[in-house]
Amino acid sequence: MFYYLLKYLLLGPLLRLVFRPSTEGLENVPASGPAIVAGNHLSFSDHFLMPAILKRRITFLAKAEYFTGPGVKGRLTAFFFRSAGQIPVERSGKDAGRAAIREGLGVLRRGELLGIYPEGTRSHDGRLYKGKVGVAVMALKAGVPVVPCAMIGTFEAQPPGKVVPNVHPVVIRFGKPLDFSRYAGMENEKAVLRAVTDEIMYAILMLSEQEYVDRYAAVVKAEQAAAESTKPRRFPRAPLS
């Protein structure tokens, strides 16, 4: 119930007023039945803009940190995400991937829309990164179509670390559903999972027109953070007396 309250009365109208999103290819999202909507991930606002413009309810797999933050802010954030029907998923640890797949398949078995960001994390620089194969596992196990989606302009509107968004046009573009029924029963084949994932990422790339990086975003972020930590600290020169 709270999902629809947010969508139609509280958050949805505000998002449409601030971001004024336009849509392309909305007819490519199935009107009924299970399907995966796989998109690029450029901004915190992506979680809310797509549900605001879709006619159907969509459930996202959200990182567990949104549900475990400390203090009043953390509790409010957790309440907000839970009330909006989002599912917490651990992104680290041995069983993290299996837990995410299990939760996602549960959504699809109920005949609902599942939203997922195959990159696994937000892009820190606006580029599109290599997709993780969990989306392929779910698509093949559930036997559902995958609708590629591109969020365009959300990085400029609200880049990582920015709380108050900029005024910037946003376009949400949906591509034609991808059918992977030819791979039915092959969800344990690594080569097949990689091929399916790459096909999904290519479709997103064609919609978003981003620069593509054939590496995982989390790895690149970690490398950049490590490089920053080893840089010598510069202290201001003391004035000469």
ChimeraX commands (.cxc) that place a marker at each C-alpha (Angstrom):
marker #1 position 0.00,0.00,0.00 radius 0.5
marker #1 position 2.80,2.40,0.91 radius 0.5
marker #1 position 4.37,1.72,-2.51 radius 0.5
marker #1 position 1.38,3.23,-4.30 radius 0.5
marker #1 position 1.14,6.06,-1.79 radius 0.5
marker #1 position 4.74,6.98,-2.62 radius 0.5
marker #1 position 4.22,6.52,-6.35 radius 0.5
marker #1 position 1.05,8.55,-6.81 radius 0.5
marker #1 position 0.85,10.99,-3.90 radius 0.5
marker #1 position 4.16,11.56,-2.15 radius 0.5
marker #1 position 7.37,10.87,-4.05 radius 0.5
marker #1 position 6.23,10.29,-7.63 radius 0.5
marker #1 position 4.78,13.77,-8.27 radius 0.5
marker #1 position 7.85,15.38,-6.67 radius 0.5
marker #1 position 10.25,13.38,-8.84 radius 0.5
marker #1 position 8.34,14.22,-11.99 radius 0.5
marker #1 position 8.37,17.90,-11.01 radius 0.5
marker #1 position 12.10,18.03,-10.20 radius 0.5
marker #1 position 13.53,15.77,-12.91 radius 0.5
marker #1 position 10.76,16.08,-15.53 radius 0.5
marker #1 position 11.69,12.66,-16.97 radius 0.5
marker #1 position 10.68,11.76,-20.48 radius 0.5
marker #1 position 10.30,8.15,-21.58 radius 0.5
marker #1 position 10.99,6.24,-24.76 radius 0.5
marker #1 position 9.91,2.68,-25.54 radius 0.5
marker #1 position 7.62,2.31,-22.54 radius 0.5
marker #1 position 5.49,-0.05,-24.64 radius 0.5
marker #1 position 8.38,-2.55,-24.52 radius 0.5
marker #1 position 7.70,-3.28,-20.84 radius 0.5
marker #1 position 5.24,-6.22,-20.68 radius 0.5
marker #1 position 1.81,-5.21,-19.39 radius 0.5
marker #1 position 1.56,-8.43,-17.38 radius 0.5
marker #1 position 3.58,-11.47,-16.40 radius 0.5
marker #1 position 7.11,-11.80,-15.03 radius 0.5
marker #1 position 10.01,-9.97,-16.64 radius 0.5
marker #1 position 13.38,-8.50,-15.71 radius 0.5
marker #1 position 14.13,-4.84,-16.34 radius 0.5
marker #1 position 17.93,-4.53,-16.51 radius 0.5
marker #1 position 19.39,-1.05,-16.53 radius 0.5
marker #1 position 22.51,1.02,-16.13 radius 0.5
marker #1 position 23.02,2.61,-12.72 radius 0.5
marker #1 position 24.26,6.18,-12.60 radius 0.5
marker #1 position 22.57,7.77,-9.60 radius 0.5
marker #1 position 20.79,7.14,-6.30 radius 0.5
marker #1 position 17.71,8.65,-7.94 radius 0.5
marker #1 position 17.53,5.73,-10.43 radius 0.5
marker #1 position 15.84,3.62,-7.73 radius 0.5
marker #1 position 12.87,5.99,-7.66 radius 0.5
marker #1 position 12.61,7.49,-11.13 radius 0.5
marker #1 position 11.95,4.22,-12.95 radius 0.5
marker #1 position 9.16,3.09,-10.57 radius 0.5
marker #1 position 7.65,6.57,-10.83 radius 0.5
marker #1 position 7.13,6.31,-14.59 radius 0.5
marker #1 position 6.25,2.62,-14.93 radius 0.5
marker #1 position 2.59,1.65,-14.92 radius 0.5
marker #1 position 3.35,-1.64,-13.17 radius 0.5
marker #1 position 4.95,-2.14,-9.79 radius 0.5
marker #1 position 8.64,-3.06,-9.96 radius 0.5
marker #1 position 10.75,-4.54,-7.18 radius 0.5
marker #1 position 14.48,-3.84,-7.05 radius 0.5
marker #1 position 17.22,-5.79,-5.38 radius 0.5
marker #1 position 18.76,-3.04,-3.21 radius 0.5
marker #1 position 22.08,-3.18,-1.41 radius 0.5
marker #1 position 21.78,-4.24,2.22 radius 0.5
marker #1 position 23.55,-1.09,3.43 radius 0.5
marker #1 position 20.37,0.88,2.73 radius 0.5
marker #1 position 18.65,-1.19,5.43 radius 0.5
marker #1 position 21.35,-1.22,8.10 radius 0.5
marker #1 position 22.47,2.40,8.43 radius 0.5
marker #1 position 22.95,3.80,11.96 radius 0.5
marker #1 position 20.93,6.47,13.71 radius 0.5
marker #1 position 17.68,8.15,12.80 radius 0.5
marker #1 position 18.71,8.63,9.18 radius 0.5
marker #1 position 19.52,4.93,8.84 radius 0.5
marker #1 position 16.21,3.85,10.34 radius 0.5
marker #1 position 14.26,6.22,8.11 radius 0.5
marker #1 position 16.12,5.00,5.02 radius 0.5
marker #1 position 15.45,1.36,5.93 radius 0.5
marker #1 position 11.77,2.08,6.57 radius 0.5
marker #1 position 11.50,3.88,3.25 radius 0.5
marker #1 position 13.07,1.06,1.22 radius 0.5
marker #1 position 11.11,-1.68,2.99 radius 0.5
marker #1 position 7.84,0.20,2.61 radius 0.5
marker #1 position 8.55,0.64,-1.09 radius 0.5
marker #1 position 8.87,-3.14,-1.43 radius 0.5
marker #1 position 12.59,-3.22,-2.13 radius 0.5
marker #1 position 14.59,-6.32,-1.16 radius 0.5
marker #1 position 17.89,-6.06,0.76 radius 0.5
marker #1 position 20.75,-8.07,-0.72 radius 0.5
marker #1 position 24.28,-8.51,0.60 radius 0.5
marker #1 position 26.89,-7.71,-2.03 radius 0.5
marker #1 position 29.85,-9.37,-0.36 radius 0.5
marker #1 position 30.50,-12.79,1.10 radius 0.5
marker #1 position 30.47,-16.32,-0.24 radius 0.5
marker #1 position 26.70,-16.71,-0.49 radius 0.5
marker #1 position 25.80,-13.12,-1.52 radius 0.5
marker #1 position 25.21,-13.95,-5.18 radius 0.5
marker #1 position 23.07,-16.99,-4.42 radius 0.5
marker #1 position 20.94,-15.01,-1.97 radius 0.5
marker #1 position 20.32,-12.29,-4.57 radius 0.5
marker #1 position 19.32,-14.87,-7.18 radius 0.5
marker #1 position 16.99,-16.61,-4.72 radius 0.5
marker #1 position 15.23,-13.35,-3.85 radius 0.5
marker #1 position 14.98,-12.29,-7.49 radius 0.5
marker #1 position 13.50,-15.62,-8.56 radius 0.5
marker #1 position 10.89,-15.27,-5.82 radius 0.5
marker #1 position 9.73,-11.97,-7.34 radius 0.5
marker #1 position 9.54,-13.50,-10.82 radius 0.5
marker #1 position 7.63,-16.56,-9.64 radius 0.5
marker #1 position 4.95,-14.21,-8.33 radius 0.5
marker #1 position 4.54,-12.91,-11.88 radius 0.5
marker #1 position 6.03,-9.50,-11.08 radius 0.5
marker #1 position 8.60,-7.14,-12.58 radius 0.5
marker #1 position 12.12,-7.40,-11.18 radius 0.5
marker #1 position 14.51,-4.47,-11.51 radius 0.5
marker #1 position 18.23,-5.15,-11.49 radius 0.5
marker #1 position 21.46,-3.30,-12.23 radius 0.5
marker #1 position 23.82,-5.89,-13.77 radius 0.5
marker #1 position 26.88,-3.72,-13.03 radius 0.5
marker #1 position 26.28,-4.44,-9.34 radius 0.5
marker #1 position 26.99,-0.89,-8.20 radius 0.5
marker #1 position 26.60,2.69,-9.31 radius 0.5
marker #1 position 28.97,3.98,-11.96 radius 0.5
marker #1 position 31.34,6.45,-10.32 radius 0.5
marker #1 position 32.30,8.18,-13.56 radius 0.5
marker #1 position 29.29,7.88,-15.86 radius 0.5
marker #1 position 30.68,5.00,-17.91 radius 0.5
marker #1 position 29.01,1.60,-18.39 radius 0.5
marker #1 position 30.85,-1.32,-16.81 radius 0.5
marker #1 position 30.90,-5.08,-17.30 radius 0.5
marker #1 position 27.77,-6.88,-16.09 radius 0.5
marker #1 position 27.67,-9.65,-13.51 radius 0.5
marker #1 position 26.06,-12.92,-14.60 radius 0.5
marker #1 position 23.35,-13.05,-11.91 radius 0.5
marker #1 position 20.89,-11.42,-14.30 radius 0.5
marker #1 position 21.52,-14.21,-16.82 radius 0.5
marker #1 position 21.03,-16.93,-14.19 radius 0.5
marker #1 position 17.65,-15.48,-13.20 radius 0.5
marker #1 position 16.50,-14.95,-16.78 radius 0.5
marker #1 position 17.30,-18.54,-17.76 radius 0.5
marker #1 position 16.04,-20.20,-14.58 radius 0.5
marker #1 position 12.74,-18.29,-14.62 radius 0.5
marker #1 position 12.41,-18.37,-18.42 radius 0.5
marker #1 position 11.50,-14.68,-18.59 radius 0.5
marker #1 position 12.31,-11.86,-21.04 radius 0.5
marker #1 position 14.82,-9.17,-20.16 radius 0.5
marker #1 position 13.92,-5.57,-20.99 radius 0.5
marker #1 position 17.06,-3.39,-21.33 radius 0.5
marker #1 position 16.76,0.09,-19.88 radius 0.5
marker #1 position 18.95,3.18,-20.05 radius 0.5
marker #1 position 18.83,6.01,-17.54 radius 0.5
marker #1 position 20.14,9.08,-19.36 radius 0.5
marker #1 position 20.99,12.29,-17.55 radius 0.5
marker #1 position 20.67,11.04,-13.98 radius 0.5
marker #1 position 24.45,11.14,-13.48 radius 0.5
marker #1 position 24.47,14.84,-14.32 radius 0.5
marker #1 position 21.32,15.44,-12.27 radius 0.5
marker #1 position 22.56,13.68,-9.15 radius 0.5
marker #1 position 26.12,12.31,-9.33 radius 0.5
marker #1 position 27.49,10.16,-6.48 radius 0.5
marker #1 position 27.79,12.14,-3.26 radius 0.5
marker #1 position 25.35,14.89,-4.24 radius 0.5
marker #1 position 22.25,15.16,-2.04 radius 0.5
marker #1 position 20.34,17.99,-3.70 radius 0.5
marker #1 position 19.91,17.19,-7.42 radius 0.5
marker #1 position 20.79,19.56,-10.23 radius 0.5
marker #1 position 18.20,20.69,-12.74 radius 0.5
marker #1 position 18.98,18.50,-15.72 radius 0.5
marker #1 position 16.80,16.70,-18.30 radius 0.5
marker #1 position 16.39,12.98,-17.74 radius 0.5
marker #1 position 15.37,10.37,-20.30 radius 0.5
marker #1 position 14.39,6.80,-19.42 radius 0.5
marker #1 position 14.67,4.59,-22.49 radius 0.5
marker #1 position 13.44,0.98,-22.77 radius 0.5
marker #1 position 14.53,-1.42,-25.49 radius 0.5
marker #1 position 12.72,-4.38,-26.97 radius 0.5
marker #1 position 12.54,-7.46,-24.69 radius 0.5
marker #1 position 15.38,-9.91,-25.12 radius 0.5
marker #1 position 14.36,-13.57,-25.44 radius 0.5
marker #1 position 16.84,-16.16,-24.19 radius 0.5
marker #1 position 14.63,-19.24,-24.48 radius 0.5
marker #1 position 17.21,-20.74,-26.86 radius 0.5
marker #1 position 19.43,-21.24,-23.80 radius 0.5
marker #1 position 16.77,-23.01,-21.69 radius 0.5
marker #1 position 18.32,-25.51,-19.27 radius 0.5
marker #1 position 21.83,-24.07,-19.72 radius 0.5
marker #1 position 21.90,-21.80,-16.67 radius 0.5
marker #1 position 24.89,-23.71,-15.25 radius 0.5
marker #1 position 27.06,-23.17,-18.33 radius 0.5
marker #1 position 29.55,-20.38,-17.60 radius 0.5
marker #1 position 30.08,-19.52,-21.27 radius 0.5
marker #1 position 26.33,-19.23,-21.82 radius 0.5
marker #1 position 25.85,-17.00,-18.78 radius 0.5
marker #1 position 28.64,-14.72,-19.95 radius 0.5
marker #1 position 27.19,-14.55,-23.47 radius 0.5
marker #1 position 23.69,-13.73,-22.19 radius 0.5
marker #1 position 25.01,-11.07,-19.81 radius 0.5
marker #1 position 27.13,-9.48,-22.51 radius 0.5
marker #1 position 24.12,-9.38,-24.86 radius 0.5
marker #1 position 22.11,-7.59,-22.18 radius 0.5
marker #1 position 24.92,-5.10,-21.53 radius 0.5
marker #1 position 25.30,-4.45,-25.26 radius 0.5
marker #1 position 21.58,-3.66,-25.52 radius 0.5
marker #1 position 21.89,-1.23,-22.58 radius 0.5
marker #1 position 24.95,0.32,-24.23 radius 0.5
marker #1 position 23.07,0.90,-27.48 radius 0.5
marker #1 position 20.29,2.65,-25.58 radius 0.5
marker #1 position 22.48,4.74,-23.29 radius 0.5
marker #1 position 25.36,5.53,-25.70 radius 0.5
marker #1 position 27.77,5.48,-22.77 radius 0.5
marker #1 position 31.45,4.68,-22.99 radius 0.5
marker #1 position 31.90,0.98,-22.17 radius 0.5
marker #1 position 34.56,-0.46,-19.86 radius 0.5
marker #1 position 35.08,-4.23,-20.01 radius 0.5
marker #1 position 35.88,-4.48,-16.31 radius 0.5
marker #1 position 33.78,-4.70,-13.17 radius 0.5
marker #1 position 32.95,-1.31,-11.68 radius 0.5
marker #1 position 33.64,-2.47,-8.12 radius 0.5
marker #1 position 37.18,-3.54,-9.08 radius 0.5
marker #1 position 37.93,-0.22,-10.77 radius 0.5
marker #1 position 36.55,1.70,-7.77 radius 0.5
marker #1 position 38.72,-0.32,-5.38 radius 0.5
marker #1 position 41.83,0.27,-7.49 radius 0.5
marker #1 position 41.21,4.00,-7.62 radius 0.5
marker #1 position 40.58,4.17,-3.87 radius 0.5
marker #1 position 43.82,2.27,-3.22 radius 0.5
marker #1 position 45.74,4.61,-5.51 radius 0.5
marker #1 position 44.33,7.65,-3.73 radius 0.5
marker #1 position 45.27,6.25,-0.33 radius 0.5
marker #1 position 48.93,5.85,-1.35 radius 0.5
marker #1 position 49.33,9.40,-2.62 radius 0.5
marker #1 position 51.55,11.53,-0.39 radius 0.5
marker #1 position 49.60,14.06,1.63 radius 0.5
marker #1 position 50.40,17.66,0.86 radius 0.5
marker #1 position 50.46,20.13,3.69 radius 0.5
marker #1 position 50.35,23.90,3.21 radius 0.5
marker #1 position 53.73,25.57,3.36 radius 0.5
marker #1 position 54.25,27.60,6.49 radius 0.5
marker #1 position 54.62,31.31,5.82 radius 0.5
marker #1 position 58.10,32.74,6.09 radius 0.5
marker #1 position 58.56,34.98,9.08 radius 0.5
marker link #1:1,2 radius 0.2
marker link #1:2,3 radius 0.2
marker link #1:3,4 radius 0.2
marker link #1:4,5 radius 0.2
marker link #1:5,6 radius 0.2
marker link #1:6,7 radius 0.2
marker link #1:7,8 radius 0.2
marker link #1:8,9 radius 0.2
marker link #1:9,10 radius 0.2
marker link #1:10,11 radius 0.2
marker link #1:11,12 radius 0.2
marker link #1:12,13 radius 0.2
marker link #1:13,14 radius 0.2
marker link #1:14,15 radius 0.2
marker link #1:15,16 radius 0.2
marker link #1:16,17 radius 0.2
marker link #1:17,18 radius 0.2
marker link #1:18,19 radius 0.2
marker link #1:19,20 radius 0.2
marker link #1:20,21 radius 0.2
marker link #1:21,22 radius 0.2
marker link #1:22,23 radius 0.2
marker link #1:23,24 radius 0.2
marker link #1:24,25 radius 0.2
marker link #1:25,26 radius 0.2
marker link #1:26,27 radius 0.2
marker link #1:27,28 radius 0.2
marker link #1:28,29 radius 0.2
marker link #1:29,30 radius 0.2
marker link #1:30,31 radius 0.2
marker link #1:31,32 radius 0.2
marker link #1:32,33 radius 0.2
marker link #1:33,34 radius 0.2
marker link #1:34,35 radius 0.2
marker link #1:35,36 radius 0.2
marker link #1:36,37 radius 0.2
marker link #1:37,38 radius 0.2
marker link #1:38,39 radius 0.2
marker link #1:39,40 radius 0.2
marker link #1:40,41 radius 0.2
marker link #1:41,42 radius 0.2
marker link #1:42,43 radius 0.2
marker link #1:43,44 radius 0.2
marker link #1:44,45 radius 0.2
marker link #1:45,46 radius 0.2
marker link #1:46,47 radius 0.2
marker link #1:47,48 radius 0.2
marker link #1:48,49 radius 0.2
marker link #1:49,50 radius 0.2
marker link #1:50,51 radius 0.2
marker link #1:51,52 radius 0.2
marker link #1:52,53 radius 0.2
marker link #1:53,54 radius 0.2
marker link #1:54,55 radius 0.2
marker link #1:55,56 radius 0.2
marker link #1:56,57 radius 0.2
marker link #1:57,58 radius 0.2
marker link #1:58,59 radius 0.2
marker link #1:59,60 radius 0.2
marker link #1:60,61 radius 0.2
marker link #1:61,62 radius 0.2
marker link #1:62,63 radius 0.2
marker link #1:63,64 radius 0.2
marker link #1:64,65 radius 0.2
marker link #1:65,66 radius 0.2
marker link #1:66,67 radius 0.2
marker link #1:67,68 radius 0.2
marker link #1:68,69 radius 0.2
marker link #1:69,70 radius 0.2
marker link #1:70,71 radius 0.2
marker link #1:71,72 radius 0.2
marker link #1:72,73 radius 0.2
marker link #1:73,74 radius 0.2
marker link #1:74,75 radius 0.2
marker link #1:75,76 radius 0.2
marker link #1:76,77 radius 0.2
marker link #1:77,78 radius 0.2
marker link #1:78,79 radius 0.2
marker link #1:79,80 radius 0.2
marker link #1:80,81 radius 0.2
marker link #1:81,82 radius 0.2
marker link #1:82,83 radius 0.2
marker link #1:83,84 radius 0.2
marker link #1:84,85 radius 0.2
marker link #1:85,86 radius 0.2
marker link #1:86,87 radius 0.2
marker link #1:87,88 radius 0.2
marker link #1:88,89 radius 0.2
marker link #1:89,90 radius 0.2
marker link #1:90,91 radius 0.2
marker link #1:91,92 radius 0.2
marker link #1:92,93 radius 0.2
marker link #1:93,94 radius 0.2
marker link #1:94,95 radius 0.2
marker link #1:95,96 radius 0.2
marker link #1:96,97 radius 0.2
marker link #1:97,98 radius 0.2
marker link #1:98,99 radius 0.2
marker link #1:99,100 radius 0.2
marker link #1:100,101 radius 0.2
marker link #1:101,102 radius 0.2
marker link #1:102,103 radius 0.2
marker link #1:103,104 radius 0.2
marker link #1:104,105 radius 0.2
marker link #1:105,106 radius 0.2
marker link #1:106,107 radius 0.2
marker link #1:107,108 radius 0.2
marker link #1:108,109 radius 0.2
marker link #1:109,110 radius 0.2
marker link #1:110,111 radius 0.2
marker link #1:111,112 radius 0.2
marker link #1:112,113 radius 0.2
marker link #1:113,114 radius 0.2
marker link #1:114,115 radius 0.2
marker link #1:115,116 radius 0.2
marker link #1:116,117 radius 0.2
marker link #1:117,118 radius 0.2
marker link #1:118,119 radius 0.2
marker link #1:119,120 radius 0.2
marker link #1:120,121 radius 0.2
marker link #1:121,122 radius 0.2
marker link #1:122,123 radius 0.2
marker link #1:123,124 radius 0.2
marker link #1:124,125 radius 0.2
marker link #1:125,126 radius 0.2
marker link #1:126,127 radius 0.2
marker link #1:127,128 radius 0.2
marker link #1:128,129 radius 0.2
marker link #1:129,130 radius 0.2
marker link #1:130,131 radius 0.2
marker link #1:131,132 radius 0.2
marker link #1:132,133 radius 0.2
marker link #1:133,134 radius 0.2
marker link #1:134,135 radius 0.2
marker link #1:135,136 radius 0.2
marker link #1:136,137 radius 0.2
marker link #1:137,138 radius 0.2
marker link #1:138,139 radius 0.2
marker link #1:139,140 radius 0.2
marker link #1:140,141 radius 0.2
marker link #1:141,142 radius 0.2
marker link #1:142,143 radius 0.2
marker link #1:143,144 radius 0.2
marker link #1:144,145 radius 0.2
marker link #1:145,146 radius 0.2
marker link #1:146,147 radius 0.2
marker link #1:147,148 radius 0.2
marker link #1:148,149 radius 0.2
marker link #1:149,150 radius 0.2
marker link #1:150,151 radius 0.2
marker link #1:151,152 radius 0.2
marker link #1:152,153 radius 0.2
marker link #1:153,154 radius 0.2
marker link #1:154,155 radius 0.2
marker link #1:155,156 radius 0.2
marker link #1:156,157 radius 0.2
marker link #1:157,158 radius 0.2
marker link #1:158,159 radius 0.2
marker link #1:159,160 radius 0.2
marker link #1:160,161 radius 0.2
marker link #1:161,162 radius 0.2
marker link #1:162,163 radius 0.2
marker link #1:163,164 radius 0.2
marker link #1:164,165 radius 0.2
marker link #1:165,166 radius 0.2
marker link #1:166,167 radius 0.2
marker link #1:167,168 radius 0.2
marker link #1:168,169 radius 0.2
marker link #1:169,170 radius 0.2
marker link #1:170,171 radius 0.2
marker link #1:171,172 radius 0.2
marker link #1:172,173 radius 0.2
marker link #1:173,174 radius 0.2
marker link #1:174,175 radius 0.2
marker link #1:175,176 radius 0.2
marker link #1:176,177 radius 0.2
marker link #1:177,178 radius 0.2
marker link #1:178,179 radius 0.2
marker link #1:179,180 radius 0.2
marker link #1:180,181 radius 0.2
marker link #1:181,182 radius 0.2
marker link #1:182,183 radius 0.2
marker link #1:183,184 radius 0.2
marker link #1:184,185 radius 0.2
marker link #1:185,186 radius 0.2
marker link #1:186,187 radius 0.2
marker link #1:187,188 radius 0.2
marker link #1:188,189 radius 0.2
marker link #1:189,190 radius 0.2
marker link #1:190,191 radius 0.2
marker link #1:191,192 radius 0.2
marker link #1:192,193 radius 0.2
marker link #1:193,194 radius 0.2
marker link #1:194,195 radius 0.2
marker link #1:195,196 radius 0.2
marker link #1:196,197 radius 0.2
marker link #1:197,198 radius 0.2
marker link #1:198,199 radius 0.2
marker link #1:199,200 radius 0.2
marker link #1:200,201 radius 0.2
marker link #1:201,202 radius 0.2
marker link #1:202,203 radius 0.2
marker link #1:203,204 radius 0.2
marker link #1:204,205 radius 0.2
marker link #1:205,206 radius 0.2
marker link #1:206,207 radius 0.2
marker link #1:207,208 radius 0.2
marker link #1:208,209 radius 0.2
marker link #1:209,210 radius 0.2
marker link #1:210,211 radius 0.2
marker link #1:211,212 radius 0.2
marker link #1:212,213 radius 0.2
marker link #1:213,214 radius 0.2
marker link #1:214,215 radius 0.2
marker link #1:215,216 radius 0.2
marker link #1:216,217 radius 0.2
marker link #1:217,218 radius 0.2
marker link #1:218,219 radius 0.2
marker link #1:219,220 radius 0.2
marker link #1:220,221 radius 0.2
marker link #1:221,222 radius 0.2
marker link #1:222,223 radius 0.2
marker link #1:223,224 radius 0.2
marker link #1:224,225 radius 0.2
marker link #1:225,226 radius 0.2
marker link #1:226,227 radius 0.2
marker link #1:227,228 radius 0.2
marker link #1:228,229 radius 0.2
marker link #1:229,230 radius 0.2
marker link #1:230,231 radius 0.2
marker link #1:231,232 radius 0.2
marker link #1:232,233 radius 0.2
marker link #1:233,234 radius 0.2
marker link #1:234,235 radius 0.2
marker link #1:235,236 radius 0.2
marker link #1:236,237 radius 0.2
marker link #1:237,238 radius 0.2
marker link #1:238,239 radius 0.2
marker link #1:239,240 radius 0.2
marker link #1:240,241 radius 0.2
view
